[in-house]
Amino acid sequence: MSVNDDLTAADRCLDELRRTVERLERQLGGGLDVRRVRTDTDHLRESVALLRAASAAPAPPRRPEPVPVPETPYDSSLWTDSDDEGLGARDRHAP
């Protein structure tokens, strides 16, 4: 079965559950327990609707654009005011 078929089957089951809860509500009255079951049934219906919406339009995975790296050497003047990280300063020795 496809996801859409499974969601349609879940909708049919929830319709039957809603009808059954309505019959129980007529037979037992609108007590707290019956209202809780009716509310839970409504939440299940909303959850299945969210699943249907999420499965309808999955976002395709995006691959990052490649960043070209030039083959030419970098301009060494870019690093005149910085130390070589992890190597210490140029004019000093490690302890």
DOMI-47557 format. One record per residue (C-alpha): residue in three letters; x negated, y, z. Coordinates in pm, whole numbers, plus 50000, padded with zeros to 5 digits. Layout:
# residues N
AlaXYZ/...
END
This chain:
# residues 95
Met500005000050000/Ser498915035349936/Val498795062250202/Asn501875078550051/Asp503785045450071/Asp502765041050434/Leu503855076350522/Thr507195070950347/Ala507685038650545/Ala506865057450866/Asp509455084150773/Arg512095057150721/Cys511265041351057/Leu511485075451227/Asp514875081551062/Glu516115048751205/Leu514635057151544/Arg516365091251540/Arg519725074951460/Thr519225049651739/Val518295076751990/Glu521425096451890/Arg523575065451955/Leu521905060752291/Glu522495097352373/Arg526195093552299/Gln526405061852510/Leu524265072952804/Gly524815110252801/Gly522205137452769/Gly520095128753070/Leu516465137253114/Asp515245103152994/Val517215104652670/Arg516095140452603/Arg512475129852657/Val512845101752402/Arg514525125852155/Thr511675150752202/Asp509075123452153/Thr510845112851834/Asp510715148851705/His507005150851789/Leu506355118651598/Arg508165133051296/Glu506015164551313/Ser502845143651345/Val503705123151038/Ala504415155450847/Leu500955168150945/Leu499405135650827/Arg501235138850496/Ala500005174550451/Ala496435164650540/Ser496415135450298/Ala498015154850012/Ala495075177249931/Pro491765164250058/Ala489005189050005/Pro486315175849775/Pro482905174049939/Arg480745203149835/Arg477115198449757/Pro474925227949842/Glu473465247049553/Pro469785239249500/Val467405267249586/Pro464605270849333/Val461125272149486/Pro458575289649268/Glu455335271849184/Thr453285303749214/Pro451455310649541/Tyr453115333849788/Asp451815368849838/Ser449445366250137/Ser450175402350235/Leu453545390150363/Trp451805373350659/Thr449235399150762/Asp451065408951080/Ser451915373951202/Asp450075345151365/Asp449995310251224/Glu452645293851432/Gly451275265151636/Leu447675272851540/Gly447085303651754/Ala445745336851639/Arg443125338051361/Asp440435355251569/Arg440905334351885/His440175298451978/Ala442465274052147/Pro441865269152519/
END
